[in-house]
Amino acid sequence: MDCPAANTVLFLPLKLGNGTISSRIIMAPMARLRNSRRHVPLVPMVPTYFAERASYPGSLVITEMTMISPRASGYPHSPGIWTNEQVAAWKAVTAAVHAQGSRIYLQIGALGRVANPRVLEEDAVLFGLPRDSVRFAAPSSIPCTKGHPTPAELTTEEINTLVKDFATAARRAVFDAEFDGVEVHGGYGYLVDQFIQDTSNQRTDCYGGSVENRSRFALEVMRAVVDAVGPERSAIRLSPWCSWQGMRMHDPMPQFIYLIQQLRGLKLAYLHLVEAFRARQTNSAEALFGDSNDILIRMWGMTSPIILNHGFDATSAIEAIERYIGVADIAVSIGAPFMSNPDLIYRIKKGIPLAQPDRSKSHSVIDPDGYITYPFSDEWKAEQDARLRETTLGILRSVMEFYSTY
């Protein structure tokens, strides 16, 4: 039995956006690929998955990155939010989560240079679109990795269209699919991140060449999203230290300091920061000399909650939250353990050992195995059975009282 965390800072409620969550443990966005070739989440599989992981009342779960439009796509089984069919499936997901008394944000994004050009061409045919409307393009003509195709450079007109696509996706998510908010994916080498960092952006126009210009696209996207759904339903995820997909500037700090200074003024629901692997135990002095979000966290301060991500367990999560008490309102997002522990928050609260995920099934396309086949803990099931019995007895008592009066 692990040490129960029920009486720790992990279970302090947190005001986030226009709602309150019951713990500081959030399900991180994770690509799971249980979506059709038309980018529609599979029903009832996907609603079941999210409802299970939102089963601890007052939870927040964040979806995998969802494509804002066909031109933003490029993976065959990623979810989308641009068709009525996709929206209807997502609405089934949000209804299932809300029925658990929990909240759900849709992570929205675009692939840019990491897309598969063949999939873009297939999608143009699949959705009856002109081929040039789904061009394989990015901020600059720089491939993400050796051997990956080289993208065309986005035109200013295409950039403006993508900004509009983000706003439209946010509106469809919140007002049609009934998500509680949207999180723009601004990290991990996807399109927004490609504009932010000089490893992928070597433009010479107003979208490149300086810290301010490289921040322009991200800020235009976030302003458009805020205008579409409100600041209390808008958030962004950033990964300053991530080297995946050909990223990681030589010195990310000036770029991200400027960007976060500008984002503060938008009064977002939260800021989601991916930690550097070796930085979680750093203090403010060490942050000046190593890879750490400490300066960024302190700069954001109490603007709104900060969600930290990267390999947290209960102990390190408690340490991170306590380190910033009075400085910033911290929560942590956890990924892989949520795959194999649908009752993860309950297990952490009670000190119940965690089940280990089968990583070989993390991205098994359209397959329920390894997705909705992980069991709840025996303790959770026993507690739910007891509640059901008490509810049933309560109903019987009320029925008997009703008939006894007539």
C-alpha positions as CSV (number, residue, x, y, z in Angstrom):
1,M,0.0,0.0,0.0
2,D,1.4,3.4,-1.0
3,C,1.1,6.4,1.4
4,P,-2.5,7.9,1.1
5,A,-2.5,11.5,-0.2
6,A,-6.0,12.4,1.0
7,N,-4.9,15.1,3.4
8,T,-2.3,16.7,1.2
9,V,-2.3,19.7,-1.1
10,L,-3.1,17.4,-3.9
11,F,-6.7,17.5,-2.7
12,L,-7.2,21.2,-2.3
13,P,-9.9,22.4,-4.7
14,L,-8.8,24.7,-7.5
15,K,-10.7,27.4,-9.3
16,L,-10.0,26.9,-13.0
17,G,-11.7,28.9,-15.7
18,N,-15.4,29.1,-14.9
19,G,-15.5,26.1,-12.7
20,T,-13.7,24.4,-9.7
21,I,-12.0,21.0,-9.7
22,S,-11.7,18.8,-6.6
23,S,-8.0,17.9,-6.8
24,R,-4.8,19.1,-8.3
25,I,-4.4,15.9,-10.4
26,I,-5.4,16.4,-14.1
27,M,-5.4,13.9,-16.9
28,A,-2.9,15.1,-19.4
29,P,-3.6,15.1,-23.2
30,M,-2.4,11.8,-24.7
31,A,-2.6,10.6,-28.3
32,R,-4.6,7.3,-28.2
33,L,-5.9,7.1,-31.9
34,R,-9.3,5.5,-31.2
35,N,-10.8,7.5,-34.1
36,S,-12.1,6.7,-37.5
37,R,-10.3,7.5,-40.7
38,R,-12.7,10.4,-41.0
39,H,-11.2,11.7,-37.7
40,V,-14.4,10.9,-35.7
41,P,-14.0,9.6,-32.1
42,L,-15.4,6.1,-31.9
43,V,-18.6,5.9,-30.0
44,P,-19.2,4.3,-27.4
45,M,-15.5,3.5,-26.9
46,V,-14.1,7.1,-26.6
47,P,-17.0,8.3,-24.3
48,T,-16.4,5.2,-22.1
49,Y,-12.7,5.9,-21.9
50,F,-13.1,9.5,-20.8
51,A,-16.0,8.8,-18.4
52,E,-14.0,6.2,-16.6
53,R,-11.0,8.6,-16.2
54,A,-13.4,11.3,-15.0
55,S,-15.1,9.0,-12.5
56,Y,-13.6,10.8,-9.5
57,P,-16.1,13.7,-9.2
58,G,-14.8,17.2,-9.9
59,S,-11.9,15.9,-12.1
60,L,-10.5,17.7,-15.2
61,V,-9.5,15.6,-18.2
62,I,-7.9,17.0,-21.3
63,T,-8.3,15.2,-24.7
64,E,-5.6,14.3,-27.1
65,M,-4.7,16.9,-29.7
66,T,-7.7,17.4,-32.0
67,M,-7.2,18.8,-35.5
68,I,-8.8,22.2,-36.2
69,S,-9.3,21.6,-39.9
70,P,-8.2,19.3,-42.8
71,R,-5.4,21.7,-43.6
72,A,-4.1,21.3,-40.1
73,S,-4.2,17.5,-40.1
74,G,-1.9,14.9,-41.6
75,Y,-2.2,11.8,-39.3
76,P,-4.7,9.2,-40.4
77,H,-6.5,8.5,-37.1
78,S,-6.2,11.8,-35.2
79,P,-9.6,13.3,-34.1
80,G,-11.1,16.4,-35.7
81,I,-13.6,19.1,-34.8
82,W,-14.5,20.5,-38.2
83,T,-17.5,18.3,-39.3
84,N,-20.9,17.8,-37.7
85,E,-20.1,14.0,-37.4
86,Q,-17.0,14.8,-35.4
87,V,-18.9,17.3,-33.2
88,A,-21.7,14.8,-32.5
89,A,-19.2,12.2,-31.3
90,W,-17.4,14.7,-29.1
91,K,-20.7,15.7,-27.7
92,A,-21.3,12.1,-26.6
93,V,-17.9,12.3,-24.8
94,T,-18.6,15.6,-23.0
95,A,-22.0,14.3,-21.9
96,A,-20.4,11.2,-20.4
97,V,-17.8,13.2,-18.5
98,H,-20.3,15.8,-17.3
99,A,-22.5,12.9,-16.0
100,Q,-19.7,12.0,-13.7
101,G,-19.7,15.5,-12.2
102,S,-16.4,16.3,-13.9
103,R,-15.0,18.7,-16.6
104,I,-13.3,18.3,-19.9
105,Y,-11.2,20.5,-22.2
106,L,-10.5,19.8,-25.8
107,Q,-6.9,20.2,-26.9
108,I,-6.8,21.7,-30.4
109,G,-3.8,22.0,-32.7
110,A,-2.2,21.7,-36.1
111,L,0.6,19.6,-37.4
112,G,2.6,21.8,-39.8
113,R,5.9,20.2,-40.8
114,V,5.3,16.9,-38.9
115,A,2.3,16.0,-41.0
116,N,2.3,13.1,-43.4
117,P,1.8,14.7,-46.9
118,R,0.2,11.5,-48.2
119,V,-2.5,11.7,-45.5
120,L,-3.2,15.3,-46.4
121,E,-3.8,14.3,-50.0
122,E,-6.0,11.4,-48.9
123,D,-8.0,13.8,-46.6
124,A,-8.5,16.2,-49.5
125,V,-10.2,13.3,-51.5
126,L,-12.0,12.0,-48.4
127,F,-13.6,15.4,-47.7
128,G,-14.0,16.5,-51.3
129,L,-11.6,19.5,-51.0
130,P,-9.3,21.1,-53.6
131,R,-5.8,19.6,-53.2
132,D,-4.1,23.0,-52.8
133,S,-6.4,23.7,-49.8
134,V,-4.5,21.1,-47.7
135,R,-1.0,22.0,-48.7
136,F,1.9,20.4,-46.7
137,A,3.4,23.6,-45.3
138,A,5.0,25.1,-42.2
139,P,6.5,28.4,-41.0
140,S,9.7,27.6,-42.9
141,S,10.9,25.0,-45.4
142,I,12.8,23.0,-42.8
143,P,12.0,19.3,-42.3
144,C,11.4,18.2,-38.7
145,T,13.9,15.4,-38.9
146,K,16.3,13.9,-41.3
147,G,14.4,11.9,-43.9
148,H,11.1,13.6,-43.3
149,P,9.7,15.6,-46.3
150,T,10.5,19.3,-46.6
151,P,7.4,21.4,-46.2
152,A,6.5,24.5,-48.3
153,E,6.6,27.8,-46.5
154,L,3.1,29.0,-45.4
155,T,1.9,32.2,-47.1
156,T,0.5,35.1,-45.0
157,E,-2.9,34.2,-46.4
158,E,-2.6,30.6,-45.2
159,I,-1.4,31.8,-41.8
160,N,-4.5,34.1,-41.5
161,T,-6.7,31.1,-42.5
162,L,-5.2,28.9,-39.8
163,V,-5.8,31.5,-37.1
164,K,-9.4,31.6,-38.2
165,D,-9.5,27.8,-38.1
166,F,-8.4,27.8,-34.5
167,A,-11.2,30.2,-33.6
168,T,-13.8,28.2,-35.4
169,A,-12.6,25.0,-33.8
170,A,-12.8,26.6,-30.3
171,R,-16.4,27.8,-31.0
172,R,-17.5,24.3,-32.3
173,A,-15.9,22.7,-29.3
174,V,-17.5,24.9,-26.6
175,F,-20.8,25.9,-28.1
176,D,-21.6,22.8,-30.2
177,A,-19.8,19.9,-28.5
178,E,-20.2,21.4,-25.0
179,F,-16.6,21.2,-23.8
180,D,-15.8,23.3,-20.8
181,G,-12.9,24.9,-22.6
182,V,-10.1,24.4,-25.1
183,E,-6.4,24.1,-24.7
184,V,-4.2,25.2,-27.7
185,H,-1.3,22.8,-28.2
186,G,1.6,25.2,-28.4
187,G,4.3,22.6,-27.7
188,Y,6.1,19.4,-28.7
189,G,7.1,20.6,-32.2
190,Y,3.6,21.1,-33.6
191,L,2.6,24.1,-35.7
192,V,2.3,26.8,-33.0
193,D,5.6,25.6,-31.5
194,Q,7.2,25.7,-34.9
195,F,6.4,29.4,-35.2
196,I,7.7,30.1,-31.7
197,Q,11.2,28.5,-32.0
198,D,14.0,29.4,-34.3
199,T,14.9,25.8,-35.0
200,S,11.8,25.7,-37.2
201,N,11.1,29.3,-38.0
202,Q,13.6,31.2,-40.1
203,R,11.1,33.5,-41.8
204,T,12.1,37.1,-42.7
205,D,8.6,38.6,-42.5
206,C,6.5,39.7,-39.5
207,Y,6.2,36.1,-38.3
208,G,10.0,35.5,-37.9
209,G,13.4,36.9,-37.3
210,S,12.9,38.2,-33.7
211,V,11.5,37.1,-30.4
212,E,8.4,39.3,-30.9
213,N,7.8,38.1,-34.5
214,R,8.2,34.5,-33.6
215,S,5.6,35.0,-30.9
216,R,3.1,36.6,-33.2
217,F,1.3,33.5,-34.5
218,A,0.8,32.0,-31.1
219,L,-0.5,35.3,-29.8
220,E,-2.8,35.8,-32.8
221,V,-4.2,32.3,-32.3
222,M,-4.8,32.9,-28.5
223,R,-6.5,36.2,-29.1
224,A,-8.7,34.7,-31.7
225,V,-9.6,31.8,-29.4
226,V,-10.3,34.2,-26.5
227,D,-12.5,36.3,-28.7
228,A,-14.4,33.2,-29.8
229,V,-15.1,31.5,-26.5
230,G,-13.9,33.8,-23.7
231,P,-10.7,33.8,-21.6
232,E,-12.2,31.6,-18.9
233,R,-12.5,28.8,-21.5
234,S,-9.1,29.3,-23.2
235,A,-5.7,27.9,-22.3
236,I,-2.4,27.0,-23.9
237,R,0.3,24.3,-23.5
238,L,4.0,25.2,-24.0
239,S,7.1,23.0,-23.8
240,P,10.2,25.3,-23.7
241,W,12.7,22.5,-23.2
242,C,11.4,19.8,-25.4
243,S,13.7,18.6,-28.2
244,W,11.3,16.2,-29.8
245,Q,10.5,16.6,-33.5
246,G,13.6,18.7,-34.1
247,M,12.8,21.4,-31.5
248,R,14.7,23.1,-28.6
249,M,16.2,26.5,-29.2
250,H,19.7,27.1,-28.0
251,D,18.4,29.5,-25.4
252,P,14.6,29.3,-25.0
253,M,14.3,31.7,-22.1
254,P,14.1,35.1,-23.9
255,Q,11.6,33.7,-26.3
256,F,9.3,32.2,-23.7
257,I,9.7,35.0,-21.2
258,Y,8.4,37.4,-23.8
259,L,5.6,35.1,-25.0
260,I,4.4,34.4,-21.4
261,Q,4.5,38.2,-20.6
262,Q,2.1,38.8,-23.5
263,L,-0.1,35.8,-22.7
264,R,-0.6,37.1,-19.1
265,G,-2.7,39.9,-20.4
266,L,-5.2,37.5,-21.9
267,K,-6.3,36.2,-18.5
268,L,-6.5,32.6,-19.7
269,A,-8.1,29.8,-17.7
270,Y,-4.7,28.3,-17.1
271,L,-1.1,27.9,-18.5
272,H,0.1,24.4,-19.1
273,L,3.9,24.0,-18.9
274,V,5.9,20.9,-19.8
275,E,8.8,20.6,-17.4
276,A,12.4,19.7,-18.3
277,F,13.3,16.2,-17.3
278,R,16.0,17.3,-14.9
279,A,14.4,20.5,-13.6
280,R,11.5,19.3,-11.4
281,Q,13.6,19.5,-8.2
282,T,15.2,22.8,-9.0
283,N,15.0,26.0,-6.9
284,S,14.9,29.6,-8.2
285,A,18.7,30.0,-8.0
286,E,19.4,26.9,-10.0
287,A,16.8,28.0,-12.5
288,L,19.1,30.8,-13.7
289,F,21.7,28.2,-14.8
290,G,19.7,25.2,-15.9
291,D,16.7,24.0,-17.8
292,S,13.8,25.1,-15.6
293,N,10.4,26.7,-15.8
294,D,10.9,28.4,-12.5
295,I,11.3,31.9,-13.9
296,L,8.3,31.4,-16.1
297,I,6.1,30.1,-13.2
298,R,7.1,33.1,-11.0
299,M,6.4,35.5,-13.9
300,W,2.9,34.0,-14.5
301,G,2.3,34.1,-10.7
302,M,-1.3,34.2,-9.7
303,T,-2.6,35.3,-13.1
304,S,-4.5,31.9,-13.2
305,P,-3.6,28.3,-12.4
306,I,-0.4,26.7,-13.9
307,I,-0.6,23.0,-14.8
308,L,2.8,21.4,-14.7
309,N,3.5,18.2,-16.7
310,H,6.3,15.6,-17.1
311,G,6.7,12.4,-15.1
312,F,5.0,13.4,-11.9
313,D,4.0,11.0,-9.2
314,A,2.2,11.8,-5.9
315,T,5.3,12.7,-4.0
316,S,6.9,15.0,-6.7
317,A,3.5,16.6,-7.4
318,I,3.0,17.5,-3.7
319,E,6.6,19.0,-3.7
320,A,5.9,21.1,-6.8
321,I,2.6,22.4,-5.4
322,E,4.1,23.2,-2.0
323,R,7.1,24.9,-3.5
324,Y,5.0,27.6,-5.1
325,I,2.4,28.2,-2.3
326,G,1.7,31.9,-2.3
327,V,3.5,32.4,-5.6
328,A,1.4,30.4,-8.1
329,D,-1.6,28.1,-8.0
330,I,-0.1,24.8,-9.2
331,A,-1.8,21.6,-10.5
332,V,-0.1,18.7,-12.2
333,S,-1.1,16.7,-15.3
334,I,-0.4,13.0,-15.4
335,G,-0.4,10.9,-18.5
336,A,0.6,7.2,-18.7
337,P,-0.7,6.2,-15.3
338,F,-4.2,7.4,-16.3
339,M,-4.1,4.8,-19.2
340,S,-4.0,1.8,-16.9
341,N,-5.7,3.3,-13.8
342,P,-9.2,4.7,-14.6
343,D,-9.6,5.5,-10.9
344,L,-6.1,7.1,-10.7
345,I,-7.1,10.0,-8.5
346,Y,-8.9,7.7,-6.1
347,R,-5.9,5.4,-5.9
348,I,-3.6,8.2,-5.1
349,K,-6.0,9.5,-2.5
350,K,-6.2,6.1,-0.8
351,G,-2.6,5.0,-1.3
352,I,-3.6,2.1,-3.6
353,P,-0.8,0.7,-5.8
354,L,-1.0,1.7,-9.4
355,A,-1.4,-0.7,-12.3
356,Q,1.3,-0.4,-15.0
357,P,0.2,0.3,-18.6
358,D,1.0,-1.9,-21.5
359,R,2.8,0.6,-23.7
360,S,2.5,-1.6,-26.8
361,K,-1.2,-0.8,-26.8
362,S,-1.0,2.9,-26.2
363,H,-1.6,3.8,-29.9
364,S,-3.4,0.7,-31.1
365,V,-5.6,2.2,-33.7
366,I,-9.4,1.6,-33.2
367,D,-8.6,-1.2,-30.7
368,P,-10.5,-1.2,-27.3
369,D,-7.8,-3.5,-25.8
370,G,-5.5,-1.4,-23.7
371,Y,-7.9,1.5,-23.9
372,I,-11.1,0.6,-22.0
373,T,-10.0,-2.8,-20.7
374,Y,-8.1,-1.7,-17.6
375,P,-10.1,-2.4,-14.4
376,F,-11.0,-0.2,-11.5
377,S,-9.4,-1.1,-8.2
378,D,-11.2,-3.6,-5.9
379,E,-11.5,-0.8,-3.3
380,W,-13.2,1.5,-5.8
381,K,-15.6,-1.1,-6.9
382,A,-16.5,-2.0,-3.2
383,E,-17.1,1.6,-2.4
384,Q,-19.3,2.1,-5.4
385,D,-21.3,-1.0,-4.6
386,A,-21.8,0.3,-1.1
387,R,-23.1,3.6,-2.4
388,L,-25.4,1.9,-4.9
389,R,-26.8,-0.3,-2.1
390,E,-27.4,2.8,0.1
391,T,-29.0,4.7,-2.8
392,T,-31.3,1.7,-3.5
393,L,-32.2,1.5,0.2
394,G,-33.0,5.2,0.2
395,I,-35.3,4.8,-2.8
396,L,-37.1,1.9,-1.2
397,R,-37.5,3.9,2.0
398,S,-39.0,6.9,0.1
399,V,-41.4,4.6,-1.8
400,M,-42.5,2.9,1.4
401,E,-43.1,6.3,3.1
402,F,-45.1,7.5,0.0
403,Y,-47.4,4.4,0.1
404,S,-47.7,4.6,3.9
405,T,-49.4,8.0,3.6
406,Y,-52.2,6.7,1.2
